[in-house]
Amino acid sequence: MFKGKNILITGGTGSIGGEIVRQLLSMGPNVIRIFSRDEGKQFSMQQELTEYDNIRYLIGDIRDRERLSFALQDIDFVFHTAGLKHVPACEYNPFEAIKTNVLGTQNLIDCCLEHNVEKVIAISTDKAANPANTMGTTKLLMEKLVTAANLYRGKKRTVFSCVRFGNVLGSRGSVVPLFIQQALARKPLTVTDLEMTRFMMSISQAVRLVFRAAEASEGGEIFILKMPVLKIADLADAIRFMVAEERNETPVPIEVIGLRAGEKLYEELMTEDEAKRAYEFEDMFVIVPDSVENLTTWNKKGIPLTHRTRYSSLDEVLLTPAQVKDLIASEIGKQLDLLKEKS
């Protein structure tokens, strides 16, 4: 699908964007353009991927429509991973969240239509389902912009779809590296609530879903991976005991600090209204837009969702502590290896 194609990744130096780049390199693209505003991360990626001559590193911000338009010339596929993703940061800086997550996405849509891009896949979050904070609200509006773009594209070929993630293990801002750093520093692991549950997935799983969405999308869908659910307290327990065992120390304690601004006790990946127009596959759900009049294609591909009313971490069977330990074992190993390299 991507062989010989020109691909642009907004936020291409981030956790998800960077993994998309690494996996795409084995698929024979003509060129990959990394569009981001962090020159430091771009420099680090250049050092890591020096053997590839088909990567272009472009400094720019999706808030800047003119710069974005130059970057999109002759592009076939766009993976839109850029955005403000930290709940407290967006809660206390709502105008900045709007400028990036909403207005920046509108800039991208306009420029993709201008350059007749083939497909656009935008990365969203579970916090966009029944949002309770600024970040989730701006991401929901981003989804609405992206899916609605299929209705006013005119004769352009561009197909727009979204992928909705839960928490990604090891990504920047993930609780896993934070807990590991706290345990290594012999500090208490800060858990907001002992009953808090979250969906959790690996970066490689996330990127596989992105590629599946790019292949299957027809316009306006939201793709959701079926994901394991765990208690954050169980995650903290697993990390503090595993780090202590590795370093032959006593485990550090857990400190309950209360919910942060805008934070939810449970997360949803699909609401009751969305479930009414969703299709189920072995490893994911696909929410079909209201505007689709002929559902014949999706009726043939998947099973209409009739046995559940939503997809929430409150309803799912939780991973056992042993399963949580297995899930994060490799991530803890990576973090400890990095520590050894630095020392």
Buried (B, 14 or more C-beta within 10 A) or exposed (E): EBEEBBBBBBBBBBBBBBBBBBBBBEBEBEBBBBBBBBEEBBEEBBEEBEEEEBBBBBEBBBBBBEBBBEBBEEBBBBBBBBBBBBBBBBBEBBEBBBBBBBBBBBBBBBBBBBBBBBBBBBBBBBBBBBBBBBBBBBBBBBBBBBBBBBEEBEEBEBBBBBBBBBBBBBBBBBBBBBBBBBBBEEEBBBBBBEEBBBBBBBBEBBBBBBBBBBEBBBBBBBBBBBBBBBBBBBBBBBBBBBBBEEEEEEBBEBEEEEEEEBBBBBBBBBBEBBBEBBBBBEEBBBBBBEEBEEEEEBEEEBEBBEEBBBBBBEEBEBBEBEBBBEBBEEBBEBBBEEEEEEE
